[in-house]
């Protein structure tokens, strides 16, 4: 069975690894009953290491190199460019190769418009990546495509409920499919890698990661940390990621005179080696679904403090049984939960770690395979 993945991306995001892990899991655990291919629209996948799956190039030229890698304006230009550049080439690819399934992750408008206009033998699966904002255009496009879609998968129960209540898709077409976030063997090797950052054994480190964008709300994290440092001098803050708010956030750190206490690591391929040496992980996102880095933190036995934002963290932390939830975008509640963590007993902390690790098993690559295999087998064998 041939399966194609469509996931053009503008910058480094968690969905990239989810696509690679998903494709690899189908190849590996089905004993090659599935043959997976990732469509390389304009060169965005060219520098990614792909195991087992193959790349299908829609363009001979790597246009991706010419685009800045962050910024709202440039991201929209990139989306429009991909839509126009790949419209006929994607149509031709699907008509010629006739894959059994096309899994749609990002820039979904192009394959959905093709599905609405033309008839393909391929079954289209819309894979919801992240928290969906149901604006007028998205609702209208999804509604038009809904009858022709084979399936719609959701990364969390809360988002699945949101989709069911929206009445856009047939209820029976909406399925829960957890993202393939981690591979245990890979985590073991990655967390033992040599760390470029020198940790002071006499200090305690708070770690956070994500694109430096409005969504991740790092301003709140820095505001919070400024308050923490007034009473707890031994804490340091590590932030991994890049994005359009880089200069703004660094100026904020300078304003608070925290230059020697807050470290911007830039984009890092391996977050585990930083998580492993940190006291806890904090997510201040305004929205997440589900929150890959939260899962990664829990898998390596780190206590998690997260905003109760739509739509994933509350589900991941099981209403604070697996970590510490604070009111979304609320600095004072974040401080309250941090102090709760700081003064919590070792027994209570460990219980939350164990609960999280057990809960997050559903986000392993193996678990994803068994879930996805059931979905692909519907009406197909």
Protein Blocks (a to p, Z undefined) as FASTA:
>chain_A
ZZddddddfbdcfklmmmmmmmmmmmmmnnomaccddddfkopmmmpccehiacddfbfb
dfklmpcfbdjklmmmmmmmmmmmmmmmmmmmmmmnopabdcdfbhkllmmmmmmmmccf
bdcddddedjadddfklmmmmmmmmmmpmbdcdfbfklmmmmmmnomacfklpccddddf
bcfklmmmmmmpccfbdcdfkbccdddeddddfklommmmmmmmmmmmmmmmkbccdded
ddjklmmmmmmmmmnopmmmcccebjafblmlmmmmpmbdcdfbfbdceblmlmmmmmno
pacddddddfklmmmnonolnmccddehilklmmmmmmmmmmpcfklmmmmmmmmmmmmm
mmpmklmmmmmmmmmmgopZZ
